[in-house]
Amino acid sequence: MSHKRYSRDALRHRDDLTGEHTFGDAGQAILFILFLAVWITDAFIFKYSTLLNDYISFAVRLPLGVVVLIISAYLAWTGLKIVFIEVRKEPHIIRKSVFGIVRHPYTSAKYSSTWDCSC
C-alpha cells in the first residue's frame, strides 16, 4: 500500500484536522533544551544515569533497547497514519488502535526512543 506524503499546506483544507497549539513548536524546543541541559549535567557532573550500567549487563540492555525502539517506531508510525492519512468526516477524539492505549503515541514514541538511545 503506497501513501502520499503530505505537506502542511496540503493538509490545510481538511476539516477533520483542527491544527496545532500555538505554543506547540516553541514548547517542544524549550523542552528539548531542558532535556539537553539535564542530560549533559547528569552525564558530566552528577553521573546518576550511568549508575545502573554497573549492575545491568549490556547483553540485557541491548535487547530491551531494541524492543523499546521497535515499540516507539510502531507508536509513531501508527499514530501519524491515523491522524494524517485517514480522513474523518468531522473532528472527534480518536480512541482506536494506539490511541486507545496512549493519548499521544507520537510524543510517547519520541520520548521513549530518546530515553532508549541515552541509555
Rosetta silent file (secondary structure, phi, psi, omega in degrees, C-alpha in Angstrom):
SEQUENCE: MSHKRYSRDALRHRDDLTGEHTFGDAGQAILFILFLAVWITDAFIFKYSTLLNDYISFAVRLPLGVVVLIISAYLAWTGLKIVFIEVRKEPHIIRKSVFGIVRHPYTSAKYSSTWDCSC
SCORE:     score description
SCORE:     0.000 S_00000001
   1 L     0.000  125.263 -179.160    0.000    0.000    0.000 S_00000001
   2 L   -97.728  146.108  179.525    1.511    3.305   -1.017 S_00000001
   3 L  -121.760  138.442  175.944    0.980    6.509    0.916 S_00000001
   4 L   -79.830  145.364  173.658    1.266   10.033   -0.391 S_00000001
   5 L   -85.963  135.976 -178.269    3.453   12.434    1.527 S_00000001
   6 L  -113.384  136.299  171.525    1.565   15.487    2.689 S_00000001
   7 L   -90.918  169.339  179.061    2.960   18.923    3.355 S_00000001
   8 H   -60.591  -40.264 -179.425    1.347   21.226    5.903 S_00000001
   9 H   -65.042  -34.880 -179.865   -0.220   23.284    3.122 S_00000001
  10 H   -69.377  -22.279 -178.489   -1.754   20.188    1.539 S_00000001
  11 H   -94.697   -6.254 -176.405   -3.469   19.331    4.839 S_00000001
  12 L   -64.869  -28.400 -176.879   -4.930   22.805    5.499 S_00000001
  13 L   -78.505  -10.407 -177.052   -8.120   22.094    3.523 S_00000001
  14 L   -79.763  123.790 -179.833   -9.083   19.108    5.681 S_00000001
  15 L   -76.327  -18.603 -178.033  -11.867   19.939    8.120 S_00000001
  16 L   -82.319   -7.626  176.022  -11.130   16.903   10.289 S_00000001
  17 L  -104.274  123.134 -173.962   -7.732   18.305   11.319 S_00000001
  18 L   -94.099   -6.347  178.528   -8.072   21.124   13.826 S_00000001
  19 L    99.921  178.511 -177.948   -4.472   22.344   13.855 S_00000001
  20 L  -103.765  161.625  174.488   -1.753   22.564   16.444 S_00000001
  21 L   -66.393  142.268 -176.698   -1.500   24.505   19.653 S_00000001
  22 L   -64.125  -26.408 -179.062    0.102   27.904   19.053 S_00000001
  23 L   -94.164    2.341 -172.559    2.766   27.211   21.700 S_00000001
  24 H   -56.638  -54.814 -177.093    3.452   23.668   20.418 S_00000001
  25 H   -68.175  -41.488  178.388    6.704   24.161   18.497 S_00000001
  26 H   -64.935  -39.536  177.623    8.177   26.649   20.970 S_00000001
  27 H   -63.314  -40.492  177.118    7.264   24.311   23.835 S_00000001
  28 H   -61.970  -42.518  179.743    8.960   21.411   22.068 S_00000001
  29 H   -64.808  -42.669  179.242   12.116   23.499   21.605 S_00000001
  30 H   -64.017  -44.549  178.925   12.128   24.588   25.256 S_00000001
  31 H   -65.169  -35.052  176.974   11.635   21.008   26.467 S_00000001
  32 H   -64.611  -44.016  178.329   14.430   19.821   24.144 S_00000001
  33 H   -64.476  -41.238  176.848   16.839   22.411   25.564 S_00000001
  34 H   -62.330  -42.947  177.723   15.784   21.452   29.100 S_00000001
  35 H   -60.001  -46.684  179.121   16.335   17.774   28.280 S_00000001
  36 H   -61.045  -40.977  179.701   19.823   18.501   26.898 S_00000001
  37 H   -62.608  -45.792  179.061   20.708   20.570   29.979 S_00000001
  38 H   -65.193  -42.979 -178.129   19.626   17.799   32.351 S_00000001
  39 H   -63.430  -45.340 -178.305   21.301   15.115   30.254 S_00000001
  40 H   -67.370  -44.661  179.235   24.622   16.977   29.994 S_00000001
  41 H   -65.431  -35.505  177.568   24.757   17.885   33.698 S_00000001
  42 H   -68.812  -43.086 -176.180   23.895   14.313   34.625 S_00000001
  43 H   -67.589  -35.095 -173.126   26.430   12.794   32.240 S_00000001
  44 H  -108.821  -17.900 -177.913   29.339   15.027   33.265 S_00000001
  45 H  -115.326  -61.502 -173.384   28.573   16.215   36.801 S_00000001
  46 H   -81.999  -37.249  177.692   26.074   14.059   38.717 S_00000001
  47 L    56.738   38.852  176.407   26.512   10.762   36.836 S_00000001
  48 L   -77.577  -37.310 -173.449   23.250    9.247   38.131 S_00000001
  49 L   -71.782  -20.465  178.969   22.102    7.760   34.828 S_00000001
  50 L   -90.617    0.496 -177.914   25.229    5.646   34.384 S_00000001
  51 H   -61.137  -42.131 -177.017   24.848    4.091   37.835 S_00000001
  52 H   -74.317  -14.810  178.200   22.822    1.105   36.577 S_00000001
  53 H   -61.141  -27.606  178.321   25.393    0.305   33.871 S_00000001
  54 H   -74.733  -23.260 -173.895   27.483   -1.359   36.564 S_00000001
  55 L  -106.260  -25.001 -178.692   24.606   -3.623   37.612 S_00000001
  56 L  -111.920  121.961 -175.854   22.742   -4.399   34.360 S_00000001
  57 L   -64.800  150.512  175.412   24.673   -6.210   31.671 S_00000001
  58 H   -61.829  -31.725  178.895   24.918   -4.860   28.130 S_00000001
  59 H   -66.159  -21.789  175.545   23.515   -8.212   26.979 S_00000001
  60 H   -90.883  -42.455 -177.195   20.299   -7.348   28.839 S_00000001
  61 H   -66.417  -36.882 -177.319   20.186   -3.638   27.955 S_00000001
  62 H   -63.883  -52.317  178.219   20.668   -4.154   24.201 S_00000001
  63 H   -62.420  -37.364  176.813   17.634   -6.432   23.582 S_00000001
  64 H   -63.579  -39.732  177.960   15.483   -4.239   25.839 S_00000001
  65 H   -64.521  -40.321  178.219   16.642   -1.190   23.912 S_00000001
  66 H   -64.382  -41.988  178.493   15.801   -2.806   20.582 S_00000001
  67 H   -62.411  -44.084  179.550   12.321   -3.700   21.854 S_00000001
  68 H   -63.017  -41.203  178.174   11.739   -0.118   23.058 S_00000001
  69 H   -65.453  -38.077  178.446   12.858    1.271   19.677 S_00000001
  70 H   -66.859  -43.885  177.377   10.552   -1.112   17.797 S_00000001
  71 H   -63.275  -40.526  178.204    7.605   -0.168   20.015 S_00000001
  72 H   -61.742  -44.410  179.383    8.478    3.525   19.579 S_00000001
  73 H   -63.534  -40.516  178.394    8.557    3.186   15.794 S_00000001
  74 H   -63.780  -46.346  178.944    5.199    1.369   15.828 S_00000001
  75 H   -60.106  -45.788 -178.143    3.593    4.024   18.041 S_00000001
  76 H   -64.571  -51.017 -177.121    4.930    6.865   15.905 S_00000001
  77 H   -63.125  -47.030 -177.750    4.007    5.367   12.535 S_00000001
  78 H   -65.709  -43.771  179.438    0.556    4.183   13.590 S_00000001
  79 H   -62.554  -45.374  178.954   -0.302    7.436   15.361 S_00000001
  80 H   -66.699  -37.787  179.399    0.772    9.616   12.448 S_00000001
  81 H   -64.218  -44.516 -179.264   -1.002    7.365    9.962 S_00000001
  82 H   -64.605  -41.340 -176.051   -4.284    7.510   11.876 S_00000001
  83 H   -75.928  -46.300 -169.202   -4.176   11.293   12.285 S_00000001
  84 H  -100.859  -23.304 -177.050   -2.858   12.443    8.925 S_00000001
  85 H   -97.900  -41.180  177.743   -3.642    9.745    6.367 S_00000001
  86 L   -76.240  132.797 -179.555   -7.073    8.552    7.467 S_00000001
  87 L  -100.609  131.240  177.124   -9.782   11.113    6.715 S_00000001
  88 L  -110.629  150.468 -177.634  -12.657   11.563    9.153 S_00000001
  89 L   -66.982  -39.357  177.267  -15.947   13.317    8.323 S_00000001
  90 L  -143.603  154.648 -178.706  -15.770   15.591   11.360 S_00000001
  91 L   -62.653  138.055  175.211  -13.214   16.189   14.124 S_00000001
  92 L  -159.125  166.401  178.336  -13.515   13.902   17.110 S_00000001
  93 L   -73.554  128.122 -178.611  -11.348   12.275   19.745 S_00000001
  94 L   -86.432  125.895 -178.446   -9.631    9.242   18.285 S_00000001
  95 L  -122.198    4.231 -176.428   -9.914    6.217   20.550 S_00000001
  96 L   -94.281  164.486  175.464   -8.984    3.349   18.234 S_00000001
  97 H    56.308 -130.843 -175.884   -5.696    1.481   17.828 S_00000001
  98 H   -68.793  -21.720  177.905   -2.763    3.031   19.705 S_00000001
  99 H   -71.560  -16.107  173.698   -4.892    5.984   20.800 S_00000001
 100 H   -76.823  -16.389 -178.799   -6.863    3.551   22.963 S_00000001
 101 L  -104.825  -46.007 -175.459   -3.657    2.855   24.898 S_00000001
 102 L  -127.738  133.218 -178.285   -1.728    6.138   24.776 S_00000001
 103 L   -68.334  -37.503 -179.157   -3.260    9.584   24.301 S_00000001
 104 L  -127.204   81.498 -174.217   -0.256   10.942   22.364 S_00000001
 105 H   -64.515  -34.760 -179.131    1.517    7.991   20.724 S_00000001
 106 H   -67.316  -44.132  178.902    3.924   10.081   18.631 S_00000001
 107 H   -66.141  -40.853  176.410    5.124   12.074   21.643 S_00000001
 108 H   -60.744  -41.615  178.892    5.401    8.903   23.726 S_00000001
 109 H   -64.988  -41.891 -178.719    7.436    7.303   20.953 S_00000001
 110 H   -62.525  -47.131 -177.581    9.694   10.317   20.665 S_00000001
 111 H   -72.959  -35.980  179.267   10.482   10.469   24.365 S_00000001
 112 H   -70.464  -34.845  177.748   10.844    6.721   24.847 S_00000001
 113 H   -72.261  -33.793  175.430   13.239    6.437   21.895 S_00000001
 114 H   -64.705  -44.993  177.366   15.247    9.419   23.220 S_00000001
 115 H   -60.929  -43.579 -177.871   15.427    7.749   26.630 S_00000001
 116 H   -61.895  -44.246 -178.422   16.356    4.462   24.995 S_00000001
 117 H   -71.008  -23.437  179.855   19.204    5.958   22.975 S_00000001
 118 H   -80.959  -16.271 -179.949   20.584    7.768   26.025 S_00000001
 119 L   -83.224    0.000    0.000   20.937    4.519   27.988 S_00000001
